[in-house]
Amino acid sequence: MKSPPLLSPRLSWRRMVGVFFLPFILPAFAPRFKQEESLMLGTAHPPQPRFNWSHLTPLELKNRSVGLGTASTGRGKPHFTLEGHRFLICGGSIHYFRVPRAYWRDRLLKLRACGFNTVTTYVPWNLHEPERGKFDFSGNLDLEAFVLMAAEIGLWVILRPGPYICSEMDLGGLPSWLLQDPRLLLRTTNKGFTEAVEKYFDHLIPRVIPLQYRQGGPVIAVQVENEYGSFNKDKTYMPYLHKALLRRGIVELLLTSDGEKNVLSGHTKGVLAAINLQKVQRNTFNQLHKVQGASVDAGVLSDTSQAATSSSL
């Protein structure tokens, strides 16, 4: 008896039906078998949350009450939380002042396409106040437009407003006109310097306030200064900046960032200490753990920094 042709209409119809329904049939059985096997072996795990908060984007979250925070289950490692739910920050840096405004969207879309959920950026004082008392937040320096565009694309934002930012800029982003006063001491509570900082923050921070998470914006954290531990000329300087930000209405998580060997001298009380690093070694987090101690914040950035990636575009 002659076998039917391989591509006969009847067999083709059956194959088509089987191929169509196979993806619907298999998932219905696979989880059940896995769950029954786990129950028999006594290794069943509690059900995991159906929604991953780390994938949540700014425009999707309407009802907000608790911003970025830290928590520890007691058994697992400490972790970040958003609205009380576990939240993983996977962030990369894009400096709006270094990228032509016409390319902002392109760069942010690429960051998002790489799997990042957060963008970090410095805020350069020397560009926003090129001359004493003359401020510029327009065009390529439109910080608010950049932050809102990041939110539209689906990225949270961590701001690093300085006043000193390093960022491989002259004077670390401090305006050169500060040097006109020979008595002024940079990055200290020297009267001449703090008066200039106060005027700058009076123009900058009101622009940031409505962009904060609890105001419906994408800004989930703000960094206080940058790597002050490597300078460390004035013990009262970091507490002064901390209060200056709080006094102007910054309510989101505040953090410091220092090299692993300078975190002891760069952190300030009431602010989450963090370190930046190029590679992880056995004793990399020793000083950070001394700073964070046994508090709820202990180990948060030190543990997550091993998984998070930072890149500059």
N, C-alpha and C positions, 0 to 999 in steps of 0.2 A: 504494500500500500504506500502510495506516494505521500510524504509528509507535506503539510501546508507550507507555502512560501513564508520565509522569515518575516516579510513585511506585508502579510495579508491584511486586509481591512479589519477582520475580526480581531487578530492579535494586536494590531496597532491600537484599536479602540480600548482593549483591556489594559494595555500598557499605559495608555494615556490616563485612564481612570485611576490606575494604581499609583502612578507618579503624582497625580494631583492630590490624592487623599493621604499619601504616605506621611507628609509633614504634619498632618493633623492627628494621625493615628498614633505615631510613635511617642510624641510628648505626653500623651494621656497615660501611657503605660510606664514609661521610664521613671518618673519621680515616685510612683507608687511602689515599684520594686525596690528602689533605693531606700525609701522610707521604711518599708517592711523589713528589709535586711538590717537596717540600723537598729530597729526596735528589737529584733531577735538577738542581735549582738550586744545590746545594751549600750550602744554608742550614739543614741539619738541626741541631737543638739536642739536647743530652743529655737523657735522660728526667728529668722532674721527680719529686720524691718524691710518692708516692700519698697520703700523709697530711700534712695541714697541722697542725703542732704548735700553732699559734696558736689552733686550734679546740678543743684538748684542755681538758677541765674537770677540776677537782681530784679528783672521785670516780672518774674514769676511769683515772687514773694510779696504779697500785699499786706498781710497782717503781721506787724513786727512789734516785739516787746523786749526781747533779750538779744543783744548784739553778740559779737564774737567774744567767747570766753574760754576758760579752761576747766577741765574736770578730771577726776580720776575715779575709776570704779573700785579701787582698792586691790583688785586682783590683776588688772591689766595695766598697761602703761598710761600715763596721763595723756590727754588729748585735747584738741580744740573742740569747741561746741559752737553751734549757731542755733539760736532759739532753743537751747538745751539739748540739741541733737549732735551727735558726733559729726565733726566736720574736718575734712582734710584740705589743707591749703596746698595747692600746686601752682606756684606763681613764677612769673618771669618778668623781667624789667624791660620797659619801653620808655625812653625819655622823650616826652612830647616836644621838648625844646630842641632836640637833636634831629627829629624827623620832620621833614616838610609836612605841613598840615594836610596837603592833598594826599599824602600817603598814610595818614593815621589809620584810616579804616582798613587799608590793606594790611598793615602790620598787626593790628589788633585781631583781624580775622585769621591771620596766620598763627598767631599765638593761641587763639581759641581752637583752631583746627589741629594743633599739636597736642591738645588734651588739657591745656592749662585752664584753671578756673579763676585765676587772679592775676592782675597786672600791678606791678609796683613802679613807682616813679618818684624821682627827686623833684624838688621845687627850687629852682635856682634864684637866690636872692639877687645876685649881680645882674641878671637879665631882667628881672621884674622891677628893679629899682636901679637903673644904670646911672642915674644922677640922684643926688640926695633930694628926696621929696618928690621925684617924678617917677610915677609908677606906670607900668605897662602890662596889661593882661589881655592884649588883643592879638589877633592873627595867630602866628605860630606859638604865642605865649598864652593862649586862651586855655588856661588850666581847666576851667569849668566845662568847656566844650569837649575837651579830651576825656574827662571823667565821665560825662554823660554819654559819650559815644561808646566808651568801654562798657557801660551798663547796658546800652542798647544791643551790643554784640554778645552780651552774656558773661561779662567778666566782673568780678569783684575788684576792689581797688585798695591798695595799701599805700598811703601817702608818706613821703619822707621830706618834710618841709624845712629841715635844718634847725637853725639858720646856716650852720656849716654843713655841707653835704659831701665834701670830697669830690666824688664823681670825676676825678682827673681834670678838674678845672682850676684855673688860677685862684689862689687863696681859698680853694675848696668851695667856690661859689659865693664867697663873701665879696661884696662890692669893693672895688679898689679905692673908692673915695673915702673909705674908713681910714686909710693910711694918711690922710691929710692932717689928722690930729696926732701929733707925736706922743701925746700922753695916753692915747687910747690903747687898751690891751684887748686884743682879739680873744674871743671865746672865754671871757671871764665876766664877773659881775661888775667890772669897771663901769662907772656911770656913763661915760661916753658911748660904750658899746651897748649897754642895756637900753639906753634911750633910743638908739638906732633900731635895735631889735623890736622894741615896743611899737614904734611907728610902722615898721614893716609888717609885724603881726596884725596890727590894727587894720591894714589893708588886705592882708592875705586870709586870715582866719575867717572873717565874715563870709568870704566866698566859699569856704570849705564847710561851714556849718550846715547849710541845706543839703549838702552832698553826703552827709553821714548816714549810716545804715538806719538809725532810729528816726531819721527824717525822711526815709523813703529812698535814700541814695545808695550808691554802691560802696562807699568808703567804710571798710570794716575795721581798720586799724590805722594808727598814726605813729610814726617813729619820732622819738625825741632826740634831736641832734644826730650825730653820726660818728661812731667810733671815738668817743671822747676819752676812752680809757688810754689811748695812745698819746694823748695830749696832757690831760689831767693836771691843769695848772690852778684850778680853783674848785674846792670841794663844795662850794655853794652854788656853782653855776648850773649843774644839772637839776637840782631841786628848784632853782629859779625858773628854768625853762618849763619844767613839769607844771608848776603853778601858773605860768603864763598861758599855757594851752588850756588848762582847766578853767581858768578865770574867763576865758573868751568863749567857752561853750563847747569845747571838745569833750565828747562823752564816750567815744568808742575806745576800744582797747589801745592802750599806749605801750610802746615797747622801746627798748634800746638795742643797739647792735654794735658789737665790738669783736675784735680778734679774740681768739680763744685764750690768749695769754693776758689780755687786758680787761677782761670782763669784770674783774674784782674792783677795778678803779673806774670803770665806765658806767656801771649801773647806778640807779637811784631808787630809793624806796617807793613802793607803790606802782612801779612800772615793771612790766615783764622783761626780764633780761634775756637776750638772745645772742648768739655768736654767729659770725660768718666764717666759713672755712673752705679750704680747697680740697682737703682729703681727710678721711676719718682714721684716726689712730687710737690705740688703746686708751691713752690718757687725754684724748681730745676734750672731753666734757668735764674733766675734774673740777676746774675752777667754776664752770657754770653751775655745777651741782652744789658747790659751796655757797654760791649766791642764792640759788633758788631754795636750797635746804629741803625741808619736808613740807613745804607749802603745797597748795593745790597746783601751783604753777610748775612745780618741780619737774624738770625733764621734758616739758612740753615741746619746746623748740629744739632741744637737744635730740630728742627721739625722732621728731618728725622731720628734722632737717636732713636726716639720712635718706628719707624717701622723697622729699620735695626737691624740685629742680629749679634753679634760677638761671635765666639766660638773658642776654641783652640783644635786642634787635635794632 
